[in-house]
Each structure stands twice: as C-alpha cells, then as structure tokens.
Amino acid sequence: MFDSRIRLGIMSILSVNDEVDFNTMKELLELTDGNLASHLKALENGAYIQTIKQFIGRKPNTKYRITEFGKHDFKEHLNALEKFIL
C-alpha cells in the first residue's frame, strides 16, 4: 500500500501532524485534486487514514488523520525499508 511515492508522502505528513486538510496536503505534495483524492481514497479504504468532513462557516472542509492501524503498518513499512537499506 505504501510503495507509491504519493502514498508514502501522505502517510509521512499524517504521521507527524494530528490532522491535515486537503488543500494543505495538495500544496505540500504538489498534486492535482484528482490525483490526491484517489490516493487518499485508497488509504481510507484500507483503514490507514480517517476522513473528517466539516463546515467552516459555509465552506466545506475536509481533514485527514492517520488511524492507529495506519500508524502501526506505516511504522512496520519504514522498519522494513530501513532493514533493506542497511
């Protein structure tokens, strides 16, 4: 699930932040709306991230956070990469 550079970036951002909104994520990763949305949906379907939808005033706002399952699996993935590199 984390072999994609984009998904690795998403998980990295979410692992060091409590929540990140869609536009911030898009700017940090320099992606189009559709590209980011498809990767976020895949991570959400795998239960690695959680979506929080709310309104700020009258504007919709979507934020994402990493799940406990996502933290665990991402840490395992990073450990495997570290062993591979060393």
ChimeraX attribute file (.defattr): number of C-alpha atoms within 10 A of each C-alpha:
attribute: neighborCount
match mode: 1-to-1
recipient: residues
	/A:1	13
	/A:2	15
	/A:3	8
	/A:4	10
	/A:5	9
	/A:6	17
	/A:7	17
	/A:8	16
	/A:9	15
	/A:10	25
	/A:11	22
	/A:12	14
	/A:13	18
	/A:14	20
	/A:15	17
	/A:16	11
	/A:17	12
	/A:18	11
	/A:19	17
	/A:20	19
	/A:21	15
	/A:22	18
	/A:23	16
	/A:24	11
	/A:25	19
	/A:26	17
	/A:27	10
	/A:28	12
	/A:29	15
	/A:30	11
	/A:31	14
	/A:32	11
	/A:33	12
	/A:34	10
	/A:35	11
	/A:36	19
	/A:37	14
	/A:38	11
	/A:39	16
	/A:40	22
	/A:41	14
	/A:42	14
	/A:43	20
	/A:44	18
	/A:45	11
	/A:46	13
	/A:47	14
	/A:48	21
	/A:49	23
	/A:50	19
	/A:51	18
	/A:52	13
	/A:53	12
	/A:54	12
	/A:55	9
	/A:56	9
	/A:57	7
	/A:58	7
	/A:59	7
	/A:60	9
	/A:61	14
	/A:62	15
	/A:63	17
	/A:64	21
	/A:65	23
	/A:66	27
	/A:67	17
	/A:68	12
	/A:69	13
	/A:70	21
	/A:71	17
	/A:72	12
	/A:73	15
	/A:74	20
	/A:75	14
	/A:76	12
	/A:77	16
	/A:78	13
	/A:79	12
	/A:80	11
	/A:81	11
	/A:82	10
	/A:83	9
	/A:84	8
	/A:85	7
	/A:86	5
